Amino acid sequence: MTNVYARDKQYKGWSVTERADYLRLAVNAARKYKFCGISVMFSQSEFERLAPPLWRFEYSSMYSAACQMALRTTSFWMDEHKTFLPITYAFESGHRFWVEADEILRGIGQYPELKKDYRYRTHFALEKKESYGLQAADMLAGSIHDWTSVSHAIARWMHLGQSS
């Protein structure tokens, strides 16, 4: 989906409207056939602006925290829906903090109680261009990001309107 946003490869020459329509159809298709979609959204730039410089060395990176939150949220959803199957977690490869997150996730796999809590079977990193599931997750995360951006903009506009 990165190529759609960038108007790259087969999407060269597509207008903004054509690309938006295409993404809308793709998101609708992903929503129709998904079993469960979990999205953990952080602003890397905002985190880096606000966090103390040594945060990562004391608590791990925001990316590692997001990976752990994805596991916690997924297992919570599974509990709520009475689905107790073990989960194989897939993450996009190439993130600069993947090695750190991978170590933490492998650690979870070594503790029976954590494995049970997270329904953890295993995890792996995967090239997004080779995985339709990761592409669908990106589309859903993008639509959630767009929704929250719009919601924040509307809330801010309404707040500004009330203060004048």
C-alpha positions in Angstrom: 0.0 0.0 0.0 3.0 2.3 0.3 3.2 2.4 -3.5 -0.4 3.6 -3.6 0.4 6.5 -1.3 3.7 7.3 -3.1 2.1 7.0 -6.6 4.9 4.5 -7.4 5.1 1.5 -9.7 1.7 0.5 -11.1 0.0 3.5 -9.4 2.1 6.1 -11.3 -0.2 8.7 -12.8 -3.2 7.9 -10.6 -5.0 10.9 -9.3 -5.5 11.5 -5.6 -9.2 10.6 -6.0 -8.4 7.3 -7.8 -5.9 6.3 -5.1 -8.3 7.2 -2.3 -11.1 5.2 -4.0 -8.8 2.2 -4.4 -7.7 2.4 -0.8 -11.3 2.7 0.4 -12.2 -0.5 -1.5 -9.2 -2.3 -0.2 -9.9 -1.3 3.4 -13.6 -2.4 3.0 -12.5 -5.7 1.6 -10.0 -6.2 4.5 -12.7 -5.3 7.1 -15.2 -7.7 5.5 -12.9 -10.7 5.8 -10.8 -10.0 8.9 -11.2 -12.2 12.0 -9.8 -9.6 14.3 -7.9 -6.4 13.8 -5.7 -4.9 16.5 -4.1 -1.6 16.1 -1.6 0.1 18.4 -0.9 3.6 17.4 1.9 5.8 18.6 3.5 9.0 17.2 7.2 8.3 17.0 8.0 12.0 16.5 5.9 13.0 19.5 7.4 10.3 21.7 10.9 11.4 20.7 10.0 15.0 21.4 8.6 14.3 24.9 10.5 11.3 26.3 13.7 11.8 28.3 16.8 11.1 26.2 17.7 7.9 28.1 14.1 6.4 28.1 14.9 3.7 25.5 17.9 2.5 27.5 15.9 2.3 30.8 12.5 1.0 29.5 13.1 -0.2 25.9 12.0 1.5 22.7 8.5 2.7 21.9 8.4 0.1 19.2 9.1 -2.8 21.6 6.4 -1.4 23.9 4.0 -1.3 20.9 4.8 -4.9 20.1 4.0 -5.9 23.7 0.8 -3.9 23.7 -0.2 -5.7 20.5 0.2 -9.0 22.2 -1.7 -7.9 25.3 -4.5 -6.4 23.3 -4.8 -9.4 21.1 -4.9 -11.9 24.0 -7.5 -9.7 25.8 -9.6 -9.8 22.6 -9.2 -13.5 22.4 -10.3 -13.9 26.1 -13.4 -11.7 25.5 -14.4 -13.8 22.5 -13.7 -17.2 24.2 -11.1 -18.1 21.7 -8.2 -19.8 23.4 -6.0 -20.9 20.5 -2.3 -20.1 20.5 -1.3 -17.2 18.4 1.6 -16.8 15.9 2.4 -13.1 15.8 3.6 -11.5 12.6 5.4 -8.2 12.5 6.8 -6.1 9.7 10.5 -6.6 9.2 13.0 -3.8 8.9 12.1 -1.6 11.9 15.2 -0.1 13.5 14.3 -1.5 16.9 13.2 -5.0 15.7 16.2 -6.8 17.3 15.3 -5.4 20.7 11.6 -6.2 20.3 12.5 -9.7 19.0 14.6 -10.4 22.2 11.7 -9.3 24.4 9.2 -11.4 22.4 11.6 -14.4 22.5 11.8 -13.9 26.3 8.0 -14.1 26.5 8.2 -17.5 24.8 10.5 -18.8 27.5 8.1 -18.3 30.4 5.1 -20.7 30.5 2.9 -18.1 32.4 3.6 -15.4 29.8 3.1 -17.8 27.0 -0.3 -18.7 28.4 -1.3 -15.0 29.1 -0.4 -13.9 25.6 -1.6 -17.2 23.8 2.0 -17.0 22.4 3.0 -19.8 20.0 5.8 -17.9 18.2 6.5 -14.7 16.3 8.4 -13.7 13.2 9.2 -10.7 11.1 8.0 -10.6 7.5 8.5 -8.4 4.4 5.3 -6.4 4.0 5.4 -6.7 0.2 5.3 -10.5 0.6 2.3 -10.5 3.0 -1.2 -9.5 2.2 -2.1 -9.8 5.8 0.5 -7.1 6.8 -0.7 -5.0 3.9 -4.3 -5.3 5.1 -3.1 -4.4 8.7 -1.4 -1.3 7.3 -4.6 -0.3 5.5 -6.6 -0.7 8.6 -4.0 1.1 10.8 -4.0 3.9 8.2 -7.8 4.2 8.3 -7.6 4.3 12.1 -4.9 7.0 11.9 -7.0 9.0 9.5 -10.0 8.7 11.7 -8.2 9.7 14.8 -6.5 12.6 13.0 -9.8 13.8 11.8 -11.4 13.3 15.2 -8.6 15.3 16.9 -8.9 18.0 14.3 -12.7 18.3 14.8 -12.4 18.2 18.6 -9.7 20.9 18.4 -11.8 23.0 16.0 -14.9 22.6 18.3 -12.8 23.6 21.4 -11.4 26.7 19.5 -14.9 27.6 18.5 -16.2 27.4 22.1 -13.4 29.6 23.4 -14.1 32.5 21.1 
